Amino acid sequence: MSAPMISHHALKRAGQVIALTGTLLSGNAAHAKDELKAVQSMMSVSLDAARLAANTALLACQKKGALVAVTVVDRSGIALVMVRDALAGMHTPETATRKAWTAVSFKTSSGEMAKATAYNQPSSGIRGVPGVAMIAGGLVIQASGSIIGGIGVSGAPNGEMDDECAKAGIAAIQDAIDLN
């Protein structure tokens, strides 16, 4: 078997492309190096604040007679704290986590996402994303206009009560957030 023949024109063209690519990459590398920001800092809800928010939300629902689970996630949607009433349903921890993750991921409450992704809405396909919970009870936690975490409550008789308890959890840490 013989090696394929490559025309002189093809070799010349390939050399030009390689030379151009090298020039562009070296130029971009020099430019990028001058403006490179190698470290990025982001605010995120603290573990202590997450504990307080979760416990406050749980107590708020218990006072209303609702047996719930509450999850607080960081700004990346990773759970920091999950608390659960001993008699809350077995589905509530996962659902609370999904609600909080949904709020952080889509930068709005899970209840608003439920409306925006309803059947026949242009964004209805988002409901197929793994891990989402398109039901009220998940809220973002913000500081200075930036999302620093989320809270999800699951197990109340309806999403509105889940939202109310989540709001109570956020209210418990709002003063400390505002001071930072």
N, CA, C and O of each residue as an XYZ file, in Angstrom:
720
protein
N       0.845     -1.162      0.000
C       0.000      0.000      0.000
C       0.896      1.232      0.000
O       1.845      1.301      0.781
N       0.618      2.184     -0.842
C       1.446      3.380     -0.961
C       0.815      4.538     -0.212
O      -0.397      4.572      0.000
N       1.642      5.476      0.182
C       1.174      6.654      0.905
C       0.380      7.544     -0.041
O       0.725      7.651     -1.218
N      -0.675      8.183      0.453
C      -1.466      9.053     -0.416
C      -0.633     10.255     -0.862
O       0.231     10.735     -0.129
N      -0.897     10.710     -2.029
C      -0.197     11.856     -2.596
C      -0.879     13.140     -2.121
O      -2.100     13.271     -2.203
N      -0.088     14.074     -1.630
C      -0.617     15.369     -1.211
C      -0.015     16.402     -2.146
O       1.196     16.440     -2.363
N      -0.872     17.227     -2.685
C      -0.402     18.213     -3.656
C       0.418     19.302     -2.972
O       0.279     19.559     -1.777
N       1.261     19.919     -3.757
C       2.079     21.028     -3.273
C       1.178     22.159     -2.779
O       1.470     22.791     -1.764
N       0.084     22.411     -3.497
C      -0.864     23.469     -3.121
C      -1.482     23.176     -1.749
O      -1.611     24.078     -0.922
N      -1.863     21.916     -1.509
C      -2.475     21.536     -0.236
C      -1.487     21.718      0.911
O      -1.860     22.199      1.981
N      -0.226     21.336      0.693
C       0.796     21.514      1.724
C       1.035     22.992      2.020
O       1.163     23.391      3.177
N       1.094     23.795      0.967
C       1.313     25.235      1.143
C       0.148     25.846      1.924
O       0.364     26.660      2.821
N      -1.087     25.456      1.588
C      -2.290     25.968      2.251
C      -2.286     25.561      3.731
O      -2.596     26.375      4.600
N      -1.935     24.300      4.015
C      -1.884     23.820      5.393
C      -0.845     24.606      6.190
O      -1.087     24.950      7.347
N       0.293     24.891      5.592
C       1.322     25.685      6.259
C       0.844     27.075      6.589
O       1.154     27.609      7.654
N       0.075     27.680      5.664
C      -0.458     29.023      5.915
C      -1.450     29.005      7.073
O      -1.444     29.904      7.914
N      -2.295     27.991      7.115
C      -3.281     27.881      8.188
C      -2.571     27.703      9.532
O      -2.941     28.334     10.522
N      -1.546     26.837      9.562
C      -0.809     26.614     10.807
C      -0.106     27.892     11.250
O      -0.123     28.227     12.434
N       0.503     28.599     10.324
C       1.198     29.849     10.659
C       0.221     30.886     11.180
O       0.511     31.565     12.164
N      -0.946     31.022     10.529
C      -1.961     31.976     10.956
C      -2.483     31.609     12.341
O      -2.641     32.480     13.197
N      -2.749     30.329     12.564
C      -3.239     29.876     13.866
C      -2.219     30.181     14.955
O      -2.578     30.659     16.031
N      -0.953     29.906     14.679
C       0.107     30.200     15.644
C       0.182     31.670     15.969
O       0.368     32.042     17.128
N       0.041     32.518     14.960
C       0.080     33.962     15.175
C      -1.103     34.407     16.029
O      -0.940     35.189     16.965
N      -2.288     33.907     15.704
C      -3.482     34.286     16.466
C      -3.381     33.818     17.907
O      -3.700     34.565     18.832
N      -2.937     32.581     18.097
C      -2.840     32.055     19.460
C      -1.803     32.796     20.276
O      -2.046     33.106     21.443
N      -0.657     33.085     19.692
C       0.371     33.794     20.457
C      -0.075     35.212     20.765
O       0.207     35.731     21.845
N      -0.767     35.842     19.827
C      -1.291     37.184     20.081
C      -2.346     37.168     21.161
O      -2.348     38.030     22.040
N      -3.251     36.192     21.110
C      -4.285     36.084     22.135
C      -3.687     35.735     23.488
O      -4.143     36.229     24.519
N      -2.675     34.892     23.488
C      -2.047     34.505     24.752
C      -1.372     35.712     25.402
O      -1.485     35.914     26.611
N      -0.669     36.515     24.594
C      -0.010     37.700     25.150
C      -1.046     38.682     25.669
O      -0.880     39.252     26.747
N      -2.112     38.880     24.907
C      -3.177     39.790     25.305
C      -3.879     39.262     26.560
O      -4.136     40.010     27.503
N      -4.183     37.960     26.554
C      -4.885     37.366     27.694
C      -4.025     37.418     28.953
O      -4.544     37.639     30.048
N      -2.717     37.217     28.808
C      -1.826     37.228     29.964
C      -1.806     38.595     30.634
O      -1.750     38.690     31.860
N      -1.852     39.662     29.823
C      -1.848     41.015     30.373
C      -3.127     41.315     31.149
O      -3.099     42.068     32.123
N      -4.249     40.731     30.724
C      -5.537     41.006     31.356
C      -6.073     39.829     32.158
O      -7.230     39.842     32.578
N      -5.251     38.820     32.373
C      -5.687     37.611     33.052
C      -6.065     37.896     34.498
O      -5.280     38.447     35.269
N      -7.265     37.515     34.837
C      -7.714     37.557     36.220
C      -7.725     36.107     36.692
O      -8.648     35.356     36.380
N      -6.715     35.722     37.434
C      -6.511     34.323     37.791
C      -7.340     33.860     38.983
O      -7.534     32.657     39.163
N      -7.827     34.777     39.792
C      -8.593     34.412     40.976
C      -9.916     35.159     40.937
O      -9.977     36.345     40.614
N     -10.951     34.442     41.268
C     -12.286     35.038     41.272
C     -12.892     34.785     42.644
O     -12.832     33.667     43.157
N     -13.468     35.808     43.232
C     -14.120     35.618     44.524
C     -15.622     35.768     44.348
O     -16.101     36.581     43.558
N     -16.342     34.965     45.103
C     -17.797     34.978     45.031
C     -18.358     34.885     46.439
O     -17.822     34.176     47.290
N     -19.421     35.596     46.669
C     -20.091     35.503     47.957
C     -20.982     34.261     47.961
O     -21.580     33.904     46.945
N     -21.056     33.623     49.106
C     -21.939     32.477     49.269
C     -22.455     32.476     50.701
O     -21.781     32.954     51.614
N     -23.629     31.946     50.887
C     -24.214     31.881     52.222
C     -23.306     31.032     53.113
O     -22.790     30.002     52.682
N     -23.119     31.470     54.347
C     -22.255     30.742     55.282
C     -23.012     29.553     55.880
O     -24.241     29.491     55.841
N     -22.256     28.633     56.423
C     -22.855     27.471     57.076
C     -23.708     27.892     58.270
O     -24.801     27.361     58.468
N     -23.221     28.835     59.058
C     -23.997     29.291     60.220
C     -25.317     29.931     59.794
O     -26.358     29.680     60.401
N     -25.269     30.748     58.761
C     -26.501     31.374     58.267
C     -27.444     30.323     57.693
O     -28.658     30.410     57.878
N     -26.894     29.336     57.000
C     -27.713     28.260     56.428
C     -28.435     27.490     57.533
O     -29.614     27.158     57.404
N     -27.716     27.211     58.617
C     -28.333     26.503     59.751
C     -29.488     27.307     60.345
O     -30.567     26.773     60.600
N     -29.244     28.588     60.558
C     -30.275     29.437     61.149
C     -31.490     29.544     60.228
O     -32.627     29.429     60.686
N     -31.259     29.761     58.953
C     -32.370     29.872     58.002
C     -33.174     28.576     57.947
O     -34.405     28.608     57.967
N     -32.492     27.446     57.880
C     -33.184     26.156     57.805
C     -33.999     25.884     59.058
O     -35.160     25.485     58.973
N     -33.398     26.097     60.215
C     -34.113     25.842     61.473
C     -35.297     26.783     61.646
O     -36.351     26.370     62.130
N     -35.135     28.039     61.256
C     -36.236     29.006     61.369
C     -37.381     28.622     60.443
O     -38.544     28.695     60.839
N     -37.070     28.216     59.221
C     -38.107     27.795     58.273
C     -38.848     26.567     58.803
O     -40.074     26.491     58.724
N     -38.099     25.616     59.339
C     -38.715     24.413     59.898
C     -39.672     24.777     61.031
O     -40.803     24.293     61.068
N     -39.219     25.635     61.959
C     -40.070     26.045     63.080
C     -41.303     26.807     62.612
O     -42.389     26.641     63.168
N     -41.134     27.647     61.584
C     -42.279     28.405     61.057
C     -43.353     27.459     60.531
O     -44.544     27.674     60.757
N     -42.928     26.417     59.833
C     -43.908     25.451     59.324
C     -44.511     24.616     60.451
O     -45.705     24.320     60.432
N     -43.693     24.235     61.430
C     -44.217     23.464     62.553
C     -45.284     24.241     63.306
O     -46.276     23.661     63.748
N     -45.092     25.559     63.458
C     -46.089     26.402     64.135
C     -47.412     26.417     63.381
O     -48.467     26.646     63.973
N     -47.355     26.173     62.068
C     -48.573     26.129     61.243
C     -49.112     24.711     61.126
O     -50.099     24.467     60.432
N     -48.456     23.779     61.810
C     -48.904     22.391     61.782
C     -48.403     21.590     60.592
O     -48.903     20.495     60.333
N     -47.424     22.114     59.865
C     -46.901     21.427     58.686
C     -45.609     20.689     59.025
O     -44.731     21.232     59.695
N     -45.506     19.483     58.568
C     -44.344     18.641     58.802
C     -43.501     18.659     57.533
O     -43.876     18.068     56.521
N     -42.362     19.341     57.594
C     -41.590     19.619     56.372
C     -40.123     19.244     56.518
O     -39.631     18.926     57.601
N     -39.456     19.296     55.383
C     -37.994     19.260     55.324
C     -37.561     20.580     54.714
O     -38.277     21.162     53.899
N     -36.386     21.050     55.112
C     -35.837     22.307     54.604
C     -34.386     22.062     54.210
O     -33.621     21.456     54.960
N     -34.020     22.536     53.033
C     -32.629     22.459     52.588
C     -32.164     23.855     52.216
O     -32.890     24.607     51.565
N     -30.949     24.202     52.631
C     -30.308     25.435     52.194
C     -29.088     25.019     51.371
O     -28.264     24.216     51.809
N     -28.999     25.591     50.162
C     -27.886     25.306     49.268
C     -27.019     26.556     49.126
O     -27.477     27.676     49.351
N     -25.754     26.339     48.748
C     -24.873     27.478     48.488
C     -25.157     28.033     47.097
O     -26.077     27.572     46.421
N     -24.382     29.009     46.670
C     -24.639     29.663     45.378
C     -24.430     28.739     44.196
O     -24.841     29.059     43.081
N     -23.796     27.592     44.422
C     -23.598     26.606     43.369
C     -24.674     25.524     43.383
O     -24.650     24.611     42.557
N     -25.601     25.623     44.302
C     -26.682     24.649     44.377
C     -26.342     23.402     45.175
O     -27.088     22.423     45.146
N     -25.219     23.429     45.886
C     -24.799     22.285     46.693
C     -25.369     22.446     48.110
O     -25.247     23.508     48.720
N     -25.983     21.393     48.613
C     -26.619     21.461     49.929
C     -25.603     21.721     51.033
O     -24.565     21.065     51.119
N     -25.931     22.692     51.873
C     -25.153     22.981     53.077
C     -25.813     22.362     54.296
O     -25.144     21.786     55.154
N     -27.141     22.487     54.364
C     -27.895     22.038     55.528
C     -29.222     21.470     55.057
O     -29.859     22.013     54.154
N     -29.632     20.368     55.680
C     -30.970     19.836     55.473
C     -31.496     19.440     56.843
O     -30.863     18.673     57.568
N     -32.655     19.971     57.185
C     -33.321     19.588     58.426
C     -34.702     19.075     58.067
O     -35.302     19.498     57.079
N     -35.199     18.152     58.890
C     -36.475     17.514     58.576
C     -37.214     17.209     59.862
O     -36.641     16.692     60.822
N     -38.498     17.538     59.864
C     -39.342     17.118     60.964
C     -39.355     15.590     60.948
O     -39.435     14.979     59.882
N     -39.277     14.982     62.115
C     -39.208     13.517     62.193
C     -40.398     12.832     61.535
O     -40.296     11.671     61.139
N     -41.514     13.522     61.411
C     -42.708     12.924     60.816
C     -42.980     13.399     59.388
O     -44.011     13.061     58.807
N     -42.067     14.173     58.829
C     -42.248     14.635     57.439
C     -42.142     13.452     56.490
O     -41.473     12.461     56.781
N     -42.800     13.570     55.373
C     -42.799     12.497     54.382
C     -41.409     12.163     53.869
O     -40.508     13.001     53.882
N     -41.248     10.931     53.420
C     -39.924     10.490     52.967
C     -39.462     11.197     51.710
O     -38.265     11.202     51.422
N     -40.362     11.791     50.955
C     -39.996     12.514     49.728
C     -39.524     13.939     50.010
O     -38.932     14.577     49.139
N     -39.776     14.436     51.199
C     -39.554     15.860     51.457
C     -38.092     16.306     51.440
O     -37.821     17.401     50.948
N     -37.136     15.526     51.946
C     -35.747     16.013     51.878
C     -35.268     16.229     50.440
O     -34.682     17.266     50.127
N     -35.517     15.255     49.573
C     -35.076     15.394     48.184
C     -35.825     16.518     47.480
O     -35.228     17.271     46.710
N     -37.112     16.640     47.732
C     -37.893     17.688     47.078
C     -37.450     19.070     47.553
O     -37.354     19.994     46.745
N     -37.180     19.227     48.837
C     -36.690     20.510     49.347
C     -35.364     20.875     48.692
O     -35.144     22.027     48.319
N     -34.486     19.895     48.555
C     -33.190     20.142     47.918
C     -33.373     20.539     46.459
O     -32.718     21.464     45.979
N     -34.248     19.853     45.764
C     -34.492     20.178     44.355
C     -35.107     21.568     44.191
O     -34.785     22.282     43.241
N     -35.975     21.947     45.099
C     -36.573     23.283     45.030
C     -35.502     24.358     45.210
O     -35.462     25.330     44.456
N     -34.637     24.184     46.206
C     -33.570     25.165     46.437
C     -32.627     25.201     45.238
O     -32.238     26.284     44.799
N     -32.253     24.047     44.702
C     -31.362     23.963     43.543
C     -31.992     24.648     42.332
O     -31.315     25.371     41.601
N     -33.279     24.420     42.124
C     -33.983     25.031     41.001
C     -33.956     26.544     41.106
O     -33.698     27.231     40.118
N     -34.220     27.071     42.295
C     -34.224     28.521     42.484
C     -32.856     29.113     42.160
O     -32.764     30.111     41.446
N     -31.795     28.504     42.680
C     -30.443     29.018     42.430
C     -30.067     28.851     40.959
O     -29.530     29.769     40.340
N     -30.349     27.690     40.414
C     -29.957     27.400     39.042
C     -30.610     28.341     38.043
O     -29.961     28.799     37.103
N     -31.889     28.632     38.241
C     -32.626     29.472     37.296
C     -32.792     30.911     37.772
O     -33.455     31.716     37.118
N     -32.180     31.230     38.924
C     -32.129     32.597     39.453
C     -33.506     33.220     39.717
O     -33.692     34.431     39.590
N     -34.439     32.381     40.077
C     -35.779     32.840     40.436
C     -36.441     31.765     41.290
O     -35.923     30.654     41.399
N     -37.557     32.082     41.884
C     -38.217     31.102     42.748
C     -38.698     29.893     41.940
O     -38.992     29.991     40.749
N     -38.765     28.765     42.623
C     -39.253     27.558     41.947
C     -40.725     27.712     41.573
O     -41.184     27.099     40.610
N     -41.462     28.516     42.316
C     -42.862     28.789     41.975
C     -42.982     29.573     40.676
O     -43.851     29.287     39.852
N     -42.107     30.566     40.491
C     -42.099     31.323     39.230
C     -41.697     30.420     38.066
O     -42.229     30.543     36.963
N     -40.765     29.521     38.318
C     -40.352     28.574     37.280
C     -41.504     27.646     36.915
O     -41.650     27.262     35.755
N     -42.325     27.283     37.901
C     -43.483     26.433     37.616
C     -44.415     27.123     36.625
O     -44.930     26.493     35.701
N     -44.627     28.421     36.825
C     -45.488     29.180     35.908
C     -44.845     29.315     34.527
O     -45.512     29.132     33.509
N     -43.562     29.631     34.495
C     -42.858     29.881     33.235
C     -42.686     28.622     32.392
O     -42.499     28.705     31.178
N     -42.749     27.454     33.035
C     -42.517     26.209     32.306
C     -43.769     25.346     32.190
O     -43.691     24.159     31.874
N     -44.913     25.952     32.447
C     -46.167     25.203     32.365
C     -46.378     24.670     30.946
O     -45.776     25.155     29.988
N     -47.227     23.683     30.837
C     -47.557     23.086     29.546
C     -47.943     24.174     28.536
O     -48.688     25.096     28.866
N     -47.449     24.063     27.345
C     -47.676     25.002     26.228
C     -46.925     26.321     26.367
O     -47.136     27.227     25.561
N     -46.054     26.457     27.368
C     -45.204     27.642     27.474
C     -43.915     27.378     26.690
O     -43.477     26.231     26.595
N     -43.304     28.428     26.127
C     -42.080     28.217     25.346
C     -40.963     27.512     26.119
O     -40.138     26.821     25.519
N     -40.931     27.679     27.437
C     -39.862     27.076     28.244
C     -40.279     25.769     28.905
O     -39.606     25.311     29.828
N     -41.357     25.164     28.465
C     -41.847     23.949     29.120
C     -40.839     22.807     29.091
O     -40.880     21.931     29.956
N     -39.941     22.799     28.122
C     -38.937     21.743     28.029
C     -37.967     21.721     29.191
O     -37.328     20.700     29.449
N     -37.848     22.844     29.902
C     -36.942     22.906     31.051
C     -37.361     21.907     32.123
O     -36.533     21.469     32.922
N     -38.624     21.550     32.145
C     -39.100     20.577     33.142
C     -38.397     19.228     33.003
O     -38.399     18.429     33.939
N     -37.801     18.974     31.849
C     -37.090     17.728     31.631
C     -35.661     17.737     32.138
O     -34.992     16.705     32.089
N     -35.170     18.873     32.624
C     -33.807     18.959     33.156
C     -33.747     18.139     34.452
O     -34.577     18.331     35.340
N     -32.781     17.235     34.564
C     -32.685     16.430     35.791
C     -32.507     17.293     37.036
O     -31.728     18.245     37.038
N     -33.234     16.951     38.087
C     -33.060     17.626     39.368
C     -33.957     18.820     39.608
O     -33.962     19.353     40.717
N     -34.722     19.269     38.613
C     -35.565     20.442     38.833
C     -36.825     20.066     39.603
O     -37.284     18.925     39.555
N     -37.365     21.033     40.300
C     -38.643     20.875     40.995
C     -39.462     22.118     40.678
O     -39.255     23.178     41.269
N     -40.369     21.982     39.766
C     -41.195     23.105     39.332
C     -42.463     23.157     40.179
O     -43.561     22.833     39.728
N     -42.262     23.578     41.422
C     -43.340     23.721     42.384
C     -42.879     24.743     43.422
O     -41.694     24.799     43.753
N     -43.786     25.533     43.926
C     -43.421     26.584     44.886
C     -42.736     25.993     46.114
O     -42.949     24.835     46.474
N     -41.903     26.826     46.750
C     -41.207     26.431     47.965
C     -39.707     26.611     47.896
O     -39.017     26.414     48.896
N     -39.187     26.982     46.732
C     -37.756     27.232     46.585
C     -37.512     28.700     46.295
O     -38.088     29.252     45.358
N     -36.663     29.340     47.089
C     -36.381     30.766     46.929
C     -34.874     31.007     46.893
O     -34.098     30.249     47.475
N     -34.476     32.067     46.205
C     -33.068     32.458     46.211
C     -32.789     33.298     47.453
O     -33.668     33.992     47.963
N     -31.561     33.222     47.924
C     -31.084     34.071     49.004
C     -30.097     35.032     48.363
O     -29.144     34.606     47.711
N     -30.327     36.343     48.548
C     -29.497     37.343     47.883
C     -28.801     38.264     48.865
O     -29.278     38.514     49.972
N     -27.649     38.765     48.418
C     -26.916     39.793     49.150
C     -26.422     40.794     48.127
O     -25.743     40.422     47.169
N     -26.750     42.043     48.316
C     -26.329     43.120     47.408
C     -26.675     42.800     45.954
O     -25.891     43.091     45.051
N     -27.825     42.213     45.731
C     -28.285     41.907     44.376
C     -27.697     40.654     43.757
O     -28.023     40.319     42.619
N     -26.835     39.955     44.484
C     -26.237     38.718     43.975
C     -26.810     37.518     44.712
O     -27.070     37.582     45.913
N     -27.000     36.439     43.995
C     -27.491     35.217     44.617
C     -26.346     34.585     45.405
O     -25.262     34.348     44.871
N     -26.606     34.318     46.683
C     -25.589     33.687     47.531
C     -26.020     32.297     47.981
O     -25.247     31.588     48.625
N     -27.238     31.904     47.650
C     -27.725     30.588     48.032
C     -29.194     30.461     47.728
O     -29.795     31.320     47.083
N     -29.760     29.375     48.204
C     -31.183     29.136     48.018
C     -31.713     28.316     49.169
O     -30.962     27.629     49.862
N     -33.028     28.396     49.366
C     -33.685     27.626     50.415
C     -34.900     26.946     49.810
O     -35.652     27.552     49.047
N     -35.082     25.688     50.156
C     -36.232     24.931     49.678
C     -36.962     24.298     50.840
O     -36.345     23.748     51.753
N     -38.279     24.378     50.800
C     -39.126     23.791     51.832
C     -40.114     22.859     51.139
O     -40.700     23.213     50.116
N     -40.294     21.672     51.701
C     -41.219     20.705     51.115
C     -41.985     19.984     52.212
O     -41.414     19.591     53.229
N     -43.273     19.817     51.996
C     -44.093     19.034     52.917
C     -45.311     19.738     53.451
O     -46.190     19.092     54.022
N     -45.394     21.056     53.283
C     -46.590     21.777     53.722
C     -47.751     21.375     52.812
O     -47.531     20.807     51.742
N     -48.979     21.665     53.229
C     -50.124     21.270     52.408
C     -50.150     21.903     51.012
O     -50.826     21.399     50.115
N     -49.413     23.009     50.828
C     -49.365     23.641     49.503
C     -48.069     24.431     49.360
O     -47.385     24.729     50.339
N     -47.759     24.756     48.122
C     -46.528     25.485     47.825
C     -46.481     26.869     48.431
O     -45.402     27.368     48.752
N     -47.635     27.498     48.593
C     -47.661     28.836     49.177
C     -47.159     28.803     50.619
O     -46.424     29.694     51.044
N     -47.559     27.773     51.373
C     -47.078     27.671     52.751
C     -45.590     27.333     52.766
O     -44.849     27.836     53.611
N     -45.148     26.482     51.834
C     -43.716     26.210     51.723
C     -42.961     27.520     51.500
O     -41.933     27.762     52.131
N     -43.476     28.368     50.597
C     -42.855     29.680     50.331
C     -42.813     30.546     51.585
O     -41.793     31.168     51.881
N     -43.930     30.584     52.328
C     -43.993     31.401     53.539
C     -42.924     30.973     54.544
O     -42.274     31.817     55.161
N     -42.747     29.682     54.703
C     -41.751     29.175     55.653
C     -40.339     29.478     55.159
O     -39.464     29.821     55.953
N     -40.116     29.352     53.855
C     -38.805     29.689     53.277
C     -38.507     31.172     53.487
O     -37.377     31.540     53.809
N     -39.520     32.023     53.305
C     -39.339     33.463     53.535
C     -38.981     33.747     54.986
O     -38.163     34.624     55.262
N     -39.587     33.012     55.919
C     -39.262     33.182     57.338
C     -37.800     32.821     57.587
O     -37.118     33.485     58.367
N     -37.325     31.779     56.931
C     -35.923     31.396     57.066
C     -34.985     32.473     56.560
O     -33.982     32.785     57.201
N     -35.311     33.043     55.408
C     -34.484     34.122     54.857
C     -34.535     35.350     55.763
O     -33.510     35.989     56.002
N     -35.723     35.680     56.265
C     -35.874     36.850     57.136
C     -34.999     36.727     58.380
O     -34.512     37.732     58.898
N     -34.798     35.510     58.859
C     -33.996     35.290     60.060
C     -32.530     35.652     59.861
O     -31.832     35.952     60.829
N     -32.053     35.627     58.613
C     -30.640     35.928     58.362
C     -30.457     37.222     57.571
O     -29.325     37.614     57.286
N     -31.547     37.885     57.217
C     -31.463     39.068     56.348
C     -30.649     40.191     56.960
O     -29.859     40.817     56.253
N     -30.806     40.472     58.239
C     -30.022     41.542     58.869
C     -28.535     41.259     58.778
O     -27.749     42.156     58.472
N     -28.141     40.022     59.041
C     -26.726     39.657     58.960
C     -26.221     39.764     57.518
O     -25.084     40.175     57.286
N     -27.060     39.397     56.557
C     -26.682     39.528     55.127
C     -26.475     40.998     54.791
O     -25.494     41.366     54.144
N     -27.406     41.829     55.235
C     -27.330     43.262     54.910
C     -26.110     43.940     55.528
O     -25.620     44.932     54.989
N     -25.617     43.424     56.644
C     -24.459     44.001     57.300
C     -23.139     43.665     56.573
O     -22.135     44.356     56.745
N     -23.160     42.617     55.777
C     -21.940     42.200     55.072
C     -21.737     42.915     53.793
O     -20.754     42.665     53.096
